Amino acid sequence: MSPTSHTEFDAAEFVSAILDWLDSREDSPESVDETLELLANSRRRRFLEVMRTYDEQLTLPDAAEEVAVREAGQSVRDLSAERVRDVYISLYHDHLPRLVDAGLLEYDQERDLVAPRSISR
């Protein structure tokens, strides 16, 4: 096997930790599959990271801009308007509805505001 660019990431250790955590829970296999499917997409994970970082309502355009910044690893002034627009469109049409349906985010379409759902930890 060739070395990966993520030399610090140990997939076997990560999977083992997840499996140990799952063993301690009573969730149905279907629920686990649905949750892992939600997290399988890097844009959705970044979107959730942005919402957790700010932990308050954001306009969807502001959230899309921050997701684009994190994806590109560039400052906002170095991003094209088209890139931010493309992220916004994918969030609005694909990722946001999935995350709202899963109960992770709330969305006020009239004001174009997205907010994290309160989750007791």
Sequence and secondary structure as in RCSB ss.txt:
>XXXX:A:sequence
MSPTSHTEFDAAEFVSAILDWLDSREDSPESVDETLELLANSRRRRFLEVMRTYDEQLTLPDAAEEVAVREAGQS
VRDLSAERVRDVYISLYHDHLPRLVDAGLLEYDQERDLVAPRSISR
>XXXX:A:secstr
    S TT  HHHHHHHHHHHHHT    HHHHHHHHHHHTSHHHHHHHHHHHHH S EEHHHHHHHHHHHHHTS 
GGGS HHHHHHHHHHIIIIIHHHHHHTTSEEEETTTTEEEE     
